Structure formats: C-alpha cells, structure tokens
Amino acid sequence: MPSTDFTHLLQRAKAGDGDAHGQVFALVYDELRVAAHRIGSGGVAHTLQPTAVVHEAWLKLAPRLDVVKDRVHFLAVASLAMRQVLANYARAARSEKRGSGRRAVTLDAGVVEGASESADLCALDECLEELTGLHPRHARVVELRVFGGLTIPETAEALGVSHGTIEADWVMARAWLLRRLAPSA
C-alpha cells in the first residue's frame, strides 16, 4: 500500500473509524513482525515470540495513534514501543533468576551485512539511554534501525535528515555501542 493510502487510513483511524484502526494494524503487522523476528533471531528473549512482541507494542501504540503523522513516523514510534517491550521482558527475566535472564541481541539486527557483534539486551538498553544523553539522534538511529528495522532512507525520512547524515550517525553510534558493550578484559 502506498504511503499516502496509509496516511489516509491513519487519518480515518484518528477520526474514530474503528475499521480503519484495525486496518492500520493489519497493514503494518507484517513489517513489525519481521522487525521483531530479526531482533529475536539474534537471541533476544527467545521465549517471547515475534507475534507477542508486536501485540505488546501495539497495545502501547494504539492509544497514541493521534500523534502519528504517516507510515514512517508510525514505524519509528513502533520501534520505540518494541524496544520498551523487549527491554522490560529482559529485565523481568533477569530479575527472576539474578543475571540469567540476559539475552544477546545483534547490533545489526539484519540491517548490516557481515556484522556479528552481539550484546546483552539490558546492557544495550542502558547504553542507549546513556547515548541519548550524549547524542540523542545517534541513539534514535540505532533504535529505528535495530528495533524498528528501518532502512537508511526510512530512518532519514523519519528523522528529517539526509541519508549521508544517517549513515554517518549509524557508523558512529554503532562504534560507540560496540566499545561500551565490549566484554571487559
């Protein structure tokens, strides 16, 4: 479905059209599930299925559709919701058995070929919070690419900057995270 059709459907949902509300979810469901599967294939919360991640994220998103502007903005907001769902799940699992709930997540989440770096999801979430304090846009780029599965062009559109800026931010943020998440020797 073209982005303009999605935006029109989104406007109808915002106006209270219940059918449109359900159609918005149906249209982006597969994209969200693919993003959740990418993260899960890196070892994150392997007991939390992609479908569960998407449904939990939708529960966070549905009441806030009024702030969403278009498809790319929706996917950006959804990436934050999925990050929150996965981080909360990892924290809960870790607290059940002190330390055993930590799971690995690939920093590329299927968006960068040849990379196999992995990090604990809780540690990644903590580092993203720290990076947000230092370089908010860099943190948002990681969030959109890793948790939302957005491409460079989609991330650029979501953040309103050029592709080159996103590529540079991605390189810098990824390098910063890899240094912070590297095991202490």
C-alpha positions as CSV (number, residue, x, y, z in Angstrom):
1,M,0.0,0.0,0.0
2,P,1.4,3.4,-0.9
3,S,2.4,5.7,1.9
4,T,-0.4,8.2,1.0
5,D,-3.0,5.4,1.4
6,F,-1.6,4.5,4.8
7,T,-1.7,8.2,5.8
8,H,-5.3,8.5,4.7
9,L,-6.3,5.3,6.6
10,L,-4.4,6.6,9.6
11,Q,-6.4,9.9,9.4
12,R,-9.6,7.9,9.4
13,A,-8.5,5.9,12.4
14,K,-7.6,9.1,14.3
15,A,-11.1,10.4,13.5
16,G,-12.6,7.3,15.3
17,D,-13.2,4.9,12.4
18,G,-12.8,1.5,14.2
19,D,-12.5,-0.4,10.9
20,A,-9.6,1.9,9.8
21,H,-8.0,1.4,13.2
22,G,-7.9,-2.3,12.6
23,Q,-6.7,-1.9,9.0
24,V,-3.8,0.3,10.2
25,F,-2.6,-2.6,12.4
26,A,-3.1,-5.1,9.6
27,L,-1.1,-3.1,7.2
28,V,2.0,-2.7,9.3
29,Y,1.7,-6.1,11.2
30,D,4.0,-7.9,8.8
31,E,6.7,-5.2,8.9
32,L,6.6,-5.1,12.7
33,R,6.7,-8.9,12.9
34,V,9.7,-9.0,10.6
35,A,11.5,-6.4,12.7
36,A,10.6,-8.4,15.9
37,H,11.8,-11.6,14.3
38,R,15.1,-10.0,13.3
39,I,15.8,-9.0,16.9
40,G,14.7,-12.4,18.2
41,S,16.9,-14.2,15.7
42,G,19.8,-12.5,17.5
43,G,18.9,-14.4,20.7
44,V,16.8,-11.7,22.3
45,A,14.0,-13.1,24.5
46,H,13.8,-16.3,22.5
47,T,10.8,-17.3,24.6
48,L,8.9,-14.1,23.6
49,Q,7.7,-14.8,20.1
50,P,7.7,-12.0,17.5
51,T,3.9,-12.1,17.5
52,A,3.8,-11.4,21.2
53,V,6.3,-8.5,20.8
54,V,4.2,-7.0,18.1
55,H,1.0,-7.3,20.0
56,E,2.5,-5.9,23.2
57,A,3.9,-3.0,21.1
58,W,0.5,-2.4,19.5
59,L,-1.1,-2.2,23.0
60,K,1.3,0.7,23.7
61,L,0.8,2.3,20.3
62,A,-3.0,2.0,19.7
63,P,-3.9,4.7,22.2
64,R,-1.3,7.1,20.8
65,L,-2.2,6.9,17.1
66,D,-3.3,10.6,17.3
67,V,0.4,11.7,17.4
68,V,1.4,9.6,14.4
69,K,1.8,11.5,11.1
70,D,2.5,8.8,8.5
71,R,3.8,5.3,7.9
72,V,7.5,6.1,8.5
73,H,6.6,8.0,11.7
74,F,4.4,5.1,12.8
75,L,7.3,2.7,12.3
76,A,9.6,5.0,14.2
77,V,7.1,5.1,17.1
78,A,6.7,1.3,16.9
79,S,10.4,0.8,17.1
80,L,10.5,2.6,20.5
81,A,7.5,0.5,21.7
82,M,9.2,-2.7,20.7
83,R,12.4,-1.7,22.4
84,Q,10.4,-1.0,25.6
85,V,8.6,-4.3,25.4
86,L,11.9,-6.3,24.9
87,A,13.8,-4.3,27.5
88,N,11.0,-4.8,30.0
89,Y,10.8,-8.5,29.2
90,A,14.6,-8.9,29.6
91,R,14.6,-7.0,32.9
92,A,11.8,-9.2,34.2
93,A,13.5,-12.4,33.1
94,R,16.8,-11.2,34.7
95,S,15.1,-10.4,38.0
96,E,13.6,-13.8,38.2
97,K,17.0,-15.5,38.2
98,R,19.6,-12.9,39.1
99,G,21.5,-12.5,35.8
100,S,20.2,-15.5,33.9
101,G,17.6,-13.5,32.0
102,R,20.2,-11.7,29.9
103,R,19.9,-12.4,26.2
104,A,22.1,-11.5,23.3
105,V,21.0,-9.1,20.5
106,T,22.8,-8.4,17.3
107,L,23.6,-4.8,16.8
108,D,22.9,-5.1,13.1
109,A,19.6,-6.9,13.6
110,G,19.9,-8.0,9.9
111,V,20.5,-4.5,8.6
112,V,24.3,-4.5,8.2
113,E,25.8,-7.4,6.3
114,G,28.8,-9.2,7.7
115,A,28.5,-8.0,11.3
116,S,28.1,-10.5,14.0
117,E,28.6,-8.4,17.1
118,S,26.2,-9.1,19.9
119,A,25.3,-7.5,23.2
120,D,23.1,-8.2,26.2
121,L,19.7,-6.6,25.6
122,C,19.6,-5.0,29.1
123,A,23.1,-3.6,28.6
124,L,22.1,-2.3,25.1
125,D,19.1,-0.6,26.5
126,E,21.2,1.0,29.3
127,C,23.8,2.1,26.8
128,L,21.1,3.6,24.5
129,E,19.9,5.6,27.5
130,E,23.4,6.9,28.0
131,L,23.9,7.6,24.3
132,T,20.6,9.5,24.3
133,G,22.1,11.9,26.9
134,L,25.2,12.4,24.7
135,H,23.9,12.2,21.1
136,P,20.1,11.9,21.0
137,R,19.9,11.5,17.2
138,H,22.6,8.7,17.2
139,A,20.6,6.8,19.8
140,R,17.4,7.3,17.8
141,V,19.1,6.0,14.6
142,V,20.1,2.8,16.5
143,E,16.6,2.4,17.9
144,L,15.0,2.8,14.5
145,R,17.4,0.5,12.7
146,V,17.8,-2.2,15.3
147,F,14.4,-2.3,16.9
148,G,12.3,-0.9,14.1
149,G,14.1,-2.5,11.2
150,L,14.0,0.8,9.2
151,T,16.4,1.2,6.3
152,I,18.8,4.2,5.9
153,P,16.3,6.1,3.7
154,E,13.4,5.4,6.0
155,T,15.4,6.4,9.0
156,A,16.4,9.6,7.2
157,E,12.8,10.4,6.4
158,A,11.7,9.6,10.0
159,L,14.3,12.0,11.4
160,G,14.1,14.6,8.7
161,V,17.8,14.5,7.8
162,S,19.9,13.3,4.8
163,H,20.9,9.7,4.0
164,G,24.5,10.7,4.4
165,T,23.8,12.0,7.9
166,I,22.1,8.8,8.9
167,E,24.9,6.7,7.5
168,A,27.5,8.7,9.5
169,D,25.3,8.6,12.6
170,W,24.9,4.9,12.3
171,V,28.6,4.3,11.9
172,M,29.4,6.5,14.9
173,A,26.6,5.1,17.2
174,R,27.4,1.5,16.3
175,A,31.1,2.0,17.0
176,W,30.3,3.8,20.3
177,L,27.9,1.0,21.4
178,L,30.4,-1.8,20.4
179,R,33.1,-0.1,22.6
180,R,30.7,0.3,25.5
181,L,29.4,-3.2,25.2
182,A,32.7,-5.0,24.7
183,P,33.5,-7.5,27.4
184,S,36.0,-6.2,29.9
185,A,39.3,-8.0,29.6
